[in-house]
Amino acid sequence: EKVISNHNASYEVRSQDGEFTEFEINFKVKLAEDEPKSMADALVEKKPNKNNFHGKILIVDDEAYLLDLMKEILLNEGDFEVITTTNGQDAIQMIDGSFDLVISDIRMPGVNGMELFDFMKSKRMEDKVFMVTADPYSEDVATFLKENNVEYLKKPFELLKFKQLVLEKLS
């Protein structure tokens, strides 16, 4: 419901006891004047070839529902191997140079995203990371982002922007 609300979407639930439960989610999309008039046309024109995108991605966030959502988006977008963890310390232990991209929340208990970034920087892998944060304007986070020139998305982020940034980083 939080994602639906953040994207000004609506939903409907249909259920037949013992048979099925069906969710329909409707997102309102505003098209620019030069964009196709039908959503079907827009999707056909903009949908990338799934086979063109591949890579190994690590996602680190203490919000499990967000991990699942980001993973699902990526698995539907390309031939990705997506590993997730809710723990920054576990992420550090997993990072071995085999990841094409690491996506990390900044504010997490224990090892936070800034410490994870510093670890990646020590391994000369800082170009393989971007951050997500609900708090980009707090003094410590803003300083960190600026001083390290870190790409980030502000939570709640638009799913299309998330997908676009991932694909750009992997291109």
Contacts in CASP RR format, 6 or more apart in sequence:
PFRMAT RR
TARGET T0000
AUTHOR 0000-0000-0000
METHOD contacts of the structure
MODEL  1
EKVISNHNASYEVRSQDGEFTEFEINFKVKLAEDEPKSMADALVEKKPNK
NNFHGKILIVDDEAYLLDLMKEILLNEGDFEVITTTNGQDAIQMIDGSFD
LVISDIRMPGVNGMELFDFMKSKRMEDKVFMVTADPYSEDVATFLKENNV
EYLKKPFELLKFKQLVLEKLS
1 11 0 8 1.000
2 156 0 8 1.000
3 9 0 8 1.000
3 69 0 8 1.000
3 156 0 8 1.000
3 159 0 8 1.000
4 10 0 8 1.000
4 11 0 8 1.000
4 25 0 8 1.000
6 156 0 8 1.000
7 27 0 8 1.000
7 156 0 8 1.000
7 158 0 8 1.000
7 159 0 8 1.000
8 27 0 8 1.000
8 28 0 8 1.000
9 25 0 8 1.000
9 26 0 8 1.000
9 27 0 8 1.000
9 28 0 8 1.000
10 25 0 8 1.000
10 26 0 8 1.000
11 23 0 8 1.000
11 24 0 8 1.000
11 25 0 8 1.000
11 26 0 8 1.000
12 23 0 8 1.000
12 24 0 8 1.000
12 26 0 8 1.000
13 21 0 8 1.000
13 22 0 8 1.000
13 23 0 8 1.000
13 24 0 8 1.000
14 21 0 8 1.000
14 22 0 8 1.000
14 24 0 8 1.000
15 21 0 8 1.000
15 22 0 8 1.000
29 39 0 8 1.000
29 42 0 8 1.000
31 37 0 8 1.000
31 42 0 8 1.000
35 42 0 8 1.000
36 42 0 8 1.000
36 45 0 8 1.000
48 77 0 8 1.000
48 167 0 8 1.000
50 77 0 8 1.000
50 78 0 8 1.000
50 79 0 8 1.000
51 78 0 8 1.000
51 79 0 8 1.000
52 78 0 8 1.000
53 77 0 8 1.000
53 78 0 8 1.000
53 79 0 8 1.000
53 80 0 8 1.000
53 167 0 8 1.000
53 170 0 8 1.000
54 78 0 8 1.000
54 79 0 8 1.000
54 80 0 8 1.000
55 79 0 8 1.000
55 80 0 8 1.000
55 81 0 8 1.000
55 100 0 8 1.000
55 101 0 8 1.000
55 170 0 8 1.000
56 80 0 8 1.000
56 81 0 8 1.000
56 83 0 8 1.000
56 98 0 8 1.000
56 99 0 8 1.000
56 100 0 8 1.000
56 101 0 8 1.000
57 74 0 8 1.000
57 80 0 8 1.000
57 81 0 8 1.000
57 82 0 8 1.000
57 83 0 8 1.000
57 99 0 8 1.000
57 100 0 8 1.000
57 101 0 8 1.000
57 102 0 8 1.000
57 103 0 8 1.000
57 166 0 8 1.000
58 83 0 8 1.000
58 84 0 8 1.000
58 85 0 8 1.000
58 91 0 8 1.000
58 94 0 8 1.000
58 95 0 8 1.000
58 99 0 8 1.000
58 101 0 8 1.000
58 102 0 8 1.000
58 103 0 8 1.000
59 67 0 8 1.000
59 70 0 8 1.000
59 71 0 8 1.000
59 82 0 8 1.000
59 83 0 8 1.000
59 84 0 8 1.000
59 85 0 8 1.000
59 102 0 8 1.000
59 103 0 8 1.000
59 104 0 8 1.000
60 84 0 8 1.000
60 85 0 8 1.000
60 86 0 8 1.000
60 87 0 8 1.000
60 88 0 8 1.000
60 91 0 8 1.000
60 102 0 8 1.000
60 103 0 8 1.000
60 104 0 8 1.000
60 105 0 8 1.000
60 108 0 8 1.000
60 113 0 8 1.000
60 116 0 8 1.000
61 67 0 8 1.000
61 70 0 8 1.000
61 84 0 8 1.000
61 86 0 8 1.000
61 103 0 8 1.000
61 104 0 8 1.000
61 105 0 8 1.000
61 108 0 8 1.000
61 132 0 8 1.000
62 86 0 8 1.000
62 87 0 8 1.000
62 105 0 8 1.000
62 107 0 8 1.000
62 108 0 8 1.000
62 109 0 8 1.000
63 86 0 8 1.000
63 105 0 8 1.000
64 86 0 8 1.000
66 105 0 8 1.000
66 132 0 8 1.000
66 155 0 8 1.000
67 84 0 8 1.000
67 85 0 8 1.000
67 86 0 8 1.000
68 84 0 8 1.000
69 159 0 8 1.000
70 82 0 8 1.000
70 84 0 8 1.000
70 103 0 8 1.000
70 162 0 8 1.000
71 82 0 8 1.000
71 84 0 8 1.000
73 159 0 8 1.000
73 162 0 8 1.000
73 163 0 8 1.000
74 80 0 8 1.000
74 82 0 8 1.000
74 163 0 8 1.000
74 166 0 8 1.000
75 82 0 8 1.000
77 163 0 8 1.000
77 166 0 8 1.000
77 167 0 8 1.000
83 94 0 8 1.000
83 99 0 8 1.000
85 91 0 8 1.000
85 94 0 8 1.000
86 108 0 8 1.000
87 108 0 8 1.000
87 110 0 8 1.000
87 111 0 8 1.000
88 104 0 8 1.000
88 108 0 8 1.000
88 110 0 8 1.000
88 111 0 8 1.000
88 112 0 8 1.000
88 113 0 8 1.000
88 115 0 8 1.000
88 116 0 8 1.000
89 110 0 8 1.000
89 111 0 8 1.000
91 102 0 8 1.000
91 104 0 8 1.000
91 111 0 8 1.000
91 116 0 8 1.000
92 111 0 8 1.000
92 116 0 8 1.000
92 119 0 8 1.000
95 102 0 8 1.000
95 119 0 8 1.000
95 120 0 8 1.000
95 123 0 8 1.000
95 125 0 8 1.000
97 123 0 8 1.000
97 125 0 8 1.000
99 125 0 8 1.000
99 128 0 8 1.000
100 128 0 8 1.000
100 170 0 8 1.000
101 128 0 8 1.000
101 129 0 8 1.000
101 130 0 8 1.000
101 166 0 8 1.000
101 169 0 8 1.000
101 170 0 8 1.000
102 116 0 8 1.000
102 120 0 8 1.000
102 125 0 8 1.000
102 128 0 8 1.000
102 129 0 8 1.000
103 129 0 8 1.000
103 130 0 8 1.000
103 131 0 8 1.000
103 132 0 8 1.000
103 166 0 8 1.000
104 113 0 8 1.000
104 116 0 8 1.000
104 117 0 8 1.000
104 129 0 8 1.000
104 131 0 8 1.000
104 132 0 8 1.000
105 113 0 8 1.000
105 131 0 8 1.000
105 132 0 8 1.000
105 133 0 8 1.000
106 112 0 8 1.000
106 113 0 8 1.000
106 114 0 8 1.000
106 131 0 8 1.000
106 132 0 8 1.000
106 133 0 8 1.000
106 135 0 8 1.000
106 141 0 8 1.000
106 144 0 8 1.000
106 152 0 8 1.000
107 113 0 8 1.000
107 133 0 8 1.000
107 134 0 8 1.000
107 135 0 8 1.000
107 141 0 8 1.000
113 131 0 8 1.000
114 140 0 8 1.000
114 141 0 8 1.000
114 144 0 8 1.000
116 129 0 8 1.000
117 126 0 8 1.000
117 129 0 8 1.000
117 131 0 8 1.000
117 144 0 8 1.000
117 148 0 8 1.000
117 150 0 8 1.000
120 126 0 8 1.000
120 128 0 8 1.000
120 129 0 8 1.000
121 148 0 8 1.000
126 148 0 8 1.000
126 150 0 8 1.000
128 169 0 8 1.000
129 150 0 8 1.000
130 150 0 8 1.000
130 151 0 8 1.000
130 152 0 8 1.000
130 153 0 8 1.000
130 165 0 8 1.000
130 169 0 8 1.000
131 145 0 8 1.000
131 150 0 8 1.000
131 151 0 8 1.000
131 152 0 8 1.000
131 153 0 8 1.000
132 152 0 8 1.000
132 153 0 8 1.000
132 154 0 8 1.000
132 155 0 8 1.000
132 157 0 8 1.000
132 162 0 8 1.000
133 141 0 8 1.000
133 152 0 8 1.000
133 153 0 8 1.000
133 154 0 8 1.000
133 155 0 8 1.000
134 154 0 8 1.000
134 155 0 8 1.000
134 156 0 8 1.000
135 141 0 8 1.000
136 142 0 8 1.000
136 145 0 8 1.000
136 152 0 8 1.000
136 154 0 8 1.000
144 150 0 8 1.000
145 152 0 8 1.000
151 165 0 8 1.000
151 169 0 8 1.000
153 161 0 8 1.000
153 162 0 8 1.000
153 165 0 8 1.000
END
